[in-house]
Amino acid sequence: MPNSIILVKDANDFSSIDEKLFFENDVYSFSISAHKLLEEKKIPHKIAEEFLIENERLKIFDQVSSFHHWYKNSELKEVEFDEVNFFRFFDTIEFHTHLMNEFINFFTTRNIINKIKPKKIISTEKFSEILHTLNQKFDFEFEIKDIISSEKLLWEDIQIKQNIGKLPISFNLSRKNYHKVKSFWEKSIGSFYKLWFNFKDADKKTVIFLEFYPPLYEKLISNFIKIGYNVIFLNRRRPAISDKKSINLLKDLGVKIINYDEILKSNEKDSIKSIEKGLIEKLNHIFSNQKIFENIFVVEDFSLWNIIKNQLIKIYQTRIHEYLLTYYISKKILKQINIKFIMTLNEVGETEKIFLAANKNKIPSIVLEHGFAIFLPESTRFSTLSNYPSFTDKIAVWSLSQKDFLEKNLKTKSEKIIVSGSPRHDKLFTKTIKQKNKSHRILIAPTPITQIQGFDETKFHLKFEKIFTELCSILKNRNIEIILKLHPSQSFHNEIIKNLAKNLDPNITIHLMTSIVDLIQVSDSVITITPEGWGPSTIILESMILQKPIMNIILDNHFYDFPYVQQNAILIASEKSDLNDCVEKLVFNENYRNDLIKNGQKFIKSYLHEPGNASEIFVKNLISILEN
């Protein structure tokens, strides 16, 4: 039995702990970066994540999901303003990810202590509250070393990504600086191209899109314009005019954006400052009452508030002005413009939450499904991430099977579900299918490993690296050109993948924000790499529509019997597969390729509602709802 152990969260911990201690004690790594650095320094260690089994991770996921509406606790009414609870505005996925990270670290540490029973634990301040909490139940000493910098939440910095020619460029801006740059960009482009919404048109029937990328929904926009509607985009995250495609589309169709800075008058801004001052006092008062929060965030008889509180309190304190400003701007927009429909892609983001909270007149809101959310009863728990259980008004789904899933598994009322098909994919059915290239070209599109579901484990990172390395080697040896498309999310794993690809083969073209449809079109075959089998990438569906044979490599070895699997529309692989044989079939076996394409077309016809005509049918359905 060791006298003491060291817990290492990431590479930064090495700046705080004397290196000789690592050779004198048992060491446990809590991340892929810690594991890699320990290996590099030839320090013997154990992988901490192995002490938390899959079922425990799923239990943590379920528990965190149950906290999504924590702000509804009756003791938190003190922070209400305008009959809205201020706590509800925080982005659900950001909140969820923060809790998943901390809870997994907590229960992993508990399991290590339970099994190893150390007399002393050495770590950094990242584990300070975890060890304080566990020390109330377990007998051990602990020593906390200082660390130079504190961790930030997932979206405290905004990552800017772009391709300059073949060179992928990415850098971070603070949230504050990002909004400054975004405001300057929108003012410049909006004024130059006359894209600002004119409030003289406020009486005209209007549909407002929250946080949409316009080019994906060109046909939907066109169908609203055909029936005489104003179309407005309101984007607080990525600008609706972020690129040339967006600008040209809005300009050509007469679509407008809201000038946030011009909505409120100076006296209204002064009034918000007064409300903000009062709310700050309420926040400080309620946060001083530890007991309320300690009683809310209880898991397995442990109160975990102290583990998560510093980041949450900081977020609410620093974003209070932004949240209030967005709320009162939204309220004024809803009051002054004749909005008939509010279109969202989710109800978990800050813009969506705030705008819908300001919707006092109960204008119809529709969550328009935007990803390949194909659920089975055994994957129901993950539907919380698709906003399925708790949307405000109505949801528009792509297929009858999804409607059936919602009704049977989540007891959603039939009248809340619109079977719309996928408006974002209408244009794909009119695209010319490009013939196979003379030289072979494959698109690899990996989904990054994250902690959202609880499986950001070293073993999956190592498995990904092994499979990706082997795959690139096979393709290179066969003179197959590789295109790599990184996921648009803000995931640290994207950076790992990018660096891995550069080191493996400098000739791999890496795309950050390039249209995935354009990349699929110029490729002969598509390979997706999925960490969790329950969550197939939308790229699978898009590849089938564009008649490209596709292989999905699944890391967690959970293979779900999805309809497209039953119909043999895809090649499924894992670490146990012979990748050389898989590539041979996917790229060179014409009969096999044609079967995949043919079966993919059958699946699309049986799965998607109104393929190619979804936008037109959807708008007609909405107008019918409004009239009735």
KAKA-V220261 format. One record per run of one state. SS is the DSSP state (helix for helix, strand for strand, loop for the rest). FROM is the first residue (numbers start at 1). LEN is the number of residues. Records with the same first field share a line. If there is no record, write none. Layout:
SS=FROM-LEN + FROM-LEN
This chain:
loop=1-3 + 9-2 + 16-3 + 25-1 + 30-2 + 41-5 + 52-2 + 67-3 + 73-1 + 82-2 + 90-2 + 117-3 + 135-6 + 146-11 + 165-2 + 193-3 + 197-2 + 202-4 + 211-3 + 227-3 + 235-9 + 254-2 + 258-2 + 263-3 + 288-2 + 297-1 + 300-2 + 304-1 + 337-2 + 345-5 + 358-7 + 369-8 + 387-7 + 398-2 + 410-4 + 420-3 + 431-10 + 447-11 + 478-3 + 486-6 + 505-4 + 512-4 + 522-3 + 531-7 + 546-3 + 555-8 + 567-4 + 574-5 + 589-1 + 608-6 + 628-1
strand=4-5 + 26-4 + 46-2 + 80-2 + 84-2 + 120-5 + 141-5 + 157-8 + 167-8 + 196-1 + 206-5 + 230-5 + 256-2 + 298-2 + 302-2 + 339-6 + 365-4 + 394-4 + 417-3 + 441-6 + 481-5 + 509-3 + 525-6 + 549-6 + 571-3
helix=11-5 + 19-6 + 32-9 + 48-4 + 54-13 + 70-3 + 74-6 + 86-4 + 92-25 + 125-10 + 175-18 + 199-3 + 214-13 + 244-10 + 260-3 + 266-22 + 290-7 + 305-32 + 350-8 + 377-10 + 400-10 + 414-3 + 423-8 + 458-20 + 492-13 + 516-6 + 538-8 + 563-4 + 579-10 + 590-18 + 614-14
